[in-house]
Amino acid sequence: MMRFGSFADAWTLAEDIPGWLTPDQARLLWDEARRLQPGARVLEIGSYQGRSTVVLAAALADSGGQVVAVDPFVDDWKYGSPVTRSRFEEHLARAGVAAGVRLVADYSTAVRPTWTEPLDLLFVDGKHDVLTVLDDLKFAAHVRQGGRLLVHDCFSSVGVTLGVLPLLRPGSPLRFLTRTGSMAVFELGSPGVSDRLRLLAQLPWWARNIGIKVLLRLKLRGLARRAGHDSLYDPF
Ligand SMILES: C[S@@+](CC[C@H](N)C(=O)[O-])C[C@H]1O[C@@H](n2cnc3c(N)ncnc32)[C@H](O)[C@@H]1O
């Protein structure tokens, strides 16, 4: 397998792969994967054409780690076409990271009940409805002590945000650390008051992002620009 000395090397291979991951979020994935122990196992839920998979696998390449990529490659209006899986495989091969990735072509919710392998990092970017997100977060039970979870679209999607709100309750197993755009970082551990307040404080920003998405759907780009969103694409 190829070796990648820096994030820039990895991003050169990933940036042309279609997907929604921003360069800053790719950097966050890289940094989180690079801090793991040798031989680490990273679970990625939702791989699409492999943009995030390539970054994670490149980050683990030097240390013998593995990305387990879970995606059923559904044939739907937004993500799917029968060729999504073959594009995913082609992109991994072209980047030279295929040997560091194990594909599980199934729904996360089908895989989760019988999952037993310990995880060092969990990246959640699969189906964005509340029930699936609630179920995906249950993979946290397999993350090693002190390990982290990254959740994409955490503050730009109704389903994902509703799915993480139960983490506000006292005694929840995950505490919110920070975010890059809408990609949130959680860590295993019981949240204190300040962790819960920090998560709550993201809600106005989430409401703003949902508002921007509504404006874009209504083709009111001028209003979206006035709200600070100067892009044709949704805020991620
Ligand atoms: C937003 S895309 C993932 C993008 C990818 N992480 C990237 O950065 O390029 C969401 C993906 O989740 C997949 N998906 C949908 N339902 C899923 C489920 N229940 N489990 C795992 N993946 C799912 C879709 O097939 C789609 O490829």
The ligand as a Gaussian input file, in Angstrom:
#p B3LYP/6-31G(d) Opt

LIG

0 1
 C      -23.414000      11.622000       2.492000
 S      -23.031000      10.127000       1.684000
 C      -21.470000       9.693000       2.383000
 C      -20.364000      10.569000       1.883000
 C      -18.984000      10.099000       2.219000
 N      -18.768000       9.920000       3.642000
 C      -17.989000      11.113000       1.675000
 O      -17.459000      11.906000       2.453000
 O      -17.761000      11.125000       0.484000
 C      -24.112000       9.007000       2.500000
 C      -23.919000       7.551000       2.135000
 O      -24.630000       6.796000       3.115000
 C      -25.096000       5.630000       2.496000
 N      -26.161000       5.066000       3.334000
 C      -27.492000       5.263000       3.277000
 N      -28.100000       4.543000       4.244000
 C      -27.118000       3.903000       4.915000
 C      -27.108000       3.017000       6.008000
 N      -28.225000       2.653000       6.644000
 N      -25.908000       2.529000       6.432000
 C      -24.752000       2.907000       5.833000
 N      -24.702000       3.750000       4.790000
 C      -25.878000       4.236000       4.342000
 C      -25.524000       6.067000       1.100000
 O      -25.518000       4.947000       0.238000
 C      -24.471000       7.118000       0.782000
 O      -23.436000       6.551000       0.012000

